[in-house]
Amino acid sequence: MSETWVSALAQGRADLERASTAQKVADMLRERVLDGELAPGLRLSEEAIGGALGVSRNTLREAFRLLTRDRLLVHEHSRGVFVRRPGGEDVRDLYAARRVIECGALQNWPAVGDDRRAAVRTPVEEASAHGARRDWAKVGAANIRFHRGIVGLAGSHRLSEESDRLFAELMLAFRVVSDPERLHMAYLPLNREIVELLSSGDVDGATTRLREYFDLAESDLVAQLEQR
């Protein structure tokens, strides 16, 4: 049997190592988006980020390419790379995906352990504490963790990875709106209600409430984005 294909693979080793590092850089930047640290419209400096992480320009550009594919960044000719500003159609598509993923994941609540249940409950408590301090960026980040916890009920790494891409894009939409207090304040009690329904064993009720939550959140967020 010919082994020439193995030799051909070896020639791509350097590209593979660079791609692996680029994925790690992309994951780090995505987490910054999820934490609310990268604002829509922000120009990303290759020099600053590459210097901070100690990676080459080629590796960083590959990370930017991955995040552009995920709709988190946009390249503007002769201007550079910027954090993307999602619009109303983006939000409608995001919520269509979330209804399928999260409402399905909730059905696993009766079968999961305490650690996965805590990943749903704890962010709701954190969001309430941040809301009391009127730190709406942290409320938004805690809200994302709540929904990451819901997806985690499915026990699927693939779903969690895909949902993180959706949540990062959604977080950018949150950052665009002019009134984050109005956006988040309405959903703190809804999150608590969903957790209470789950804790009481009413999974179907929690699922129905989550669908209603998504309908309200989508409509509100789209309206705010389209006013800008």
C-alpha positions as a printed Julia matrix, in Angstrom:
228×3 Matrix{Float64}:
   0.0    0.0    0.0
   1.35   3.42  -0.95
   2.22   5.75   1.94
   2.59   8.88  -0.19
  -0.55  10.37   1.33
   1.12  10.22   4.77
   4.05  12.22   3.43
   1.62  14.72   1.97
  -0.04  15.09   5.36
   3.31  15.79   7.0
   3.81  18.72   4.68
   0.75  20.38   6.22
   1.95  20.03   9.81
   2.86  23.7   10.2
  -0.56  24.75   8.92
  -2.23  22.35  11.36
  -0.33  23.75  14.34
  -1.18  27.3   13.3
  -4.83  26.37  12.82
  -4.97  24.78  16.27
  -3.55  27.91  17.87
  -5.89  30.1   15.83
  -8.9   28.15  17.15
  -7.72  28.73  20.72
  -7.3   32.45  20.04
 -10.77  32.56  18.47
 -12.22  30.82  21.53
 -10.56  33.35  23.85
 -11.94  36.29  21.89
 -15.4   34.69  21.77
 -15.35  34.44  25.56
 -14.57  38.17  25.74
 -17.68  38.78  23.65
 -19.76  36.55  25.94
 -18.46  38.45  28.97
 -19.52  41.72  27.37
 -15.97  43.06  27.05
 -15.89  43.56  23.26
 -18.38  46.16  22.05
 -19.94  46.22  18.57
 -18.03  48.52  16.24
 -14.73  48.11  18.12
 -11.71  47.96  15.8
  -9.4   45.06  16.68
  -5.69  45.82  16.49
  -3.58  42.99  15.13
  -0.5   44.47  16.79
  -2.07  44.83  20.23
  -3.8   41.44  20.31
  -0.91  39.58  18.69
   1.53  41.15  21.13
  -0.66  40.36  24.15
  -1.08  36.71  23.17
   2.34  36.17  21.63
   0.98  34.8   18.35
   1.95  35.48  14.78
   0.04  37.74  12.42
  -0.95  34.74  10.28
  -2.34  32.9   13.3
  -4.28  35.96  14.43
  -5.7   36.51  10.95
  -6.88  32.89  10.88
  -8.6   33.45  14.26
 -10.26  36.57  12.82
 -11.4   34.5    9.83
 -13.01  31.93  12.13
 -14.84  34.62  14.06
 -15.94  36.31  10.85
 -17.45  32.98   9.79
 -19.29  32.94  13.14
 -20.66  36.45  12.4
 -18.84  38.04  15.33
 -16.34  40.07  13.31
 -16.44  41.88   9.99
 -13.53  42.86   7.73
 -13.83  46.28   6.13
 -11.56  46.82   3.16
  -8.64  49.18   3.9
 -10.03  49.86   7.39
  -9.4   46.63   9.29
 -11.35  44.14  11.38
 -14.24  45.25  13.58
 -16.61  43.64  16.06
 -19.88  43.15  14.17
 -23.17  44.95  14.83
 -26.04  42.43  14.49
 -29.34  43.61  13.02
 -32.98  42.62  13.3
 -32.81  39.73  10.83
 -29.83  38.3   12.71
 -31.85  38.33  15.94
 -34.86  36.63  14.34
 -32.62  33.85  13.06
 -30.88  33.5   16.43
 -34.15  33.06  18.3
 -35.42  30.53  15.76
 -32.37  28.39  16.55
 -32.66  28.95  20.29
 -36.28  27.76  20.41
 -35.24  24.43  18.93
 -32.13  23.95  21.08
 -33.13  25.26  24.5
 -36.75  24.12  24.61
 -35.53  20.66  23.69
 -32.74  20.73  26.27
 -35.17  21.59  29.09
 -36.79  18.17  28.69
 -33.67  16.61  30.23
 -34.12  18.39  33.58
 -35.62  15.38  35.46
 -32.69  13.13  34.48
 -29.67  15.37  35.17
 -27.59  15.73  38.31
 -27.31  18.61  40.77
 -24.29  20.14  39.02
 -26.2   20.71  35.78
 -29.21  22.03  37.65
 -26.96  24.45  39.56
 -25.62  25.74  36.23
 -29.17  26.9   35.49
 -30.07  28.22  38.95
 -26.87  30.04  39.95
 -26.72  32.56  37.07
 -30.26  33.7   37.92
 -29.12  34.55  41.45
 -26.03  36.32  40.06
 -28.12  38.33  37.61
 -30.39  39.52  40.41
 -27.38  40.67  42.44
 -25.92  42.54  39.45
 -29.32  44.07  38.74
 -29.5   45.43  42.28
 -26.2   47.23  41.55
 -27.54  48.33  38.15
 -24.62  46.68  36.4
 -26.51  45.78  33.26
 -23.51  44.47  31.32
 -22.98  41.84  34.02
 -26.71  41.12  34.12
 -26.51  40.37  30.4
 -23.48  38.12  30.89
 -25.23  36.23  33.73
 -28.29  35.83  31.53
 -26.14  34.22  28.86
 -24.73  31.82  31.49
 -28.29  30.91  32.48
 -29.08  29.93  28.91
 -25.74  28.13  28.54
 -26.82  26.13  31.57
 -30.1   25.24  29.89
 -28.26  23.99  26.8
 -25.94  22.03  29.09
 -28.92  19.96  30.25
 -28.73  18.17  26.89
 -25.27  16.82  27.71
 -24.02  17.47  24.18
 -20.68  19.17  23.58
 -21.68  19.83  19.97
 -24.84  21.66  21.01
 -22.98  23.63  23.66
 -20.29  24.7   21.2
 -22.83  25.75  18.59
 -24.91  27.59  21.18
 -21.87  29.52  22.39
 -21.55  30.89  18.86
 -25.2   31.92  18.94
 -24.92  33.45  22.41
 -21.84  35.48  21.49
 -23.67  36.97  18.52
 -26.7   37.65  20.73
 -24.48  39.36  23.3
 -23.35  41.78  20.6
 -26.99  42.59  19.86
 -27.53  43.29  23.57
 -24.6   45.72  23.5
 -26.04  47.64  20.54
 -29.34  48.57  22.18
 -29.64  51.98  23.77
 -31.52  50.93  26.91
 -29.95  47.8   28.44
 -31.81  48.32  31.74
 -35.17  48.11  29.99
 -33.98  45.12  28.0
 -32.74  43.04  30.93
 -34.93  44.14  33.8
 -38.04  42.55  32.3
 -36.38  39.15  31.99
 -34.97  38.75  35.5
 -38.37  37.67  36.93
 -39.01  35.45  33.9
 -35.75  33.59  34.48
 -36.66  33.09  38.13
 -40.1   31.81  37.14
 -38.59  29.27  34.75
 -36.26  28.0   37.48
 -39.15  27.77  39.96
 -41.22  25.76  37.49
 -38.32  23.4   36.86
 -37.68  22.99  40.59
 -41.32  22.11  41.16
 -41.15  19.44  38.47
 -43.26  21.31  35.93
 -40.94  20.9   32.95
 -43.7   21.41  30.39
 -44.72  24.65  32.13
 -41.12  25.83  32.14
 -40.82  25.03  28.43
 -43.99  26.95  27.62
 -42.73  29.91  29.66
 -39.38  29.8   27.86
 -41.11  29.93  24.48
 -43.13  32.95  25.65
 -39.89  34.49  26.95
 -38.26  34.04  23.54
 -41.24  35.57  21.72
 -41.14  38.64  23.98
 -37.35  38.98  23.94
 -37.11  38.65  20.16
 -39.81  41.25  19.55
 -38.32  43.7   22.04
 -34.74  43.35  20.87
 -35.62  43.59  17.17
 -37.68  46.72  17.82
 -34.8   48.38  19.63
 -32.27  47.44  16.97
 -34.45  48.65  14.12
 -34.98  52.01  15.81
 -31.25  52.73  15.66
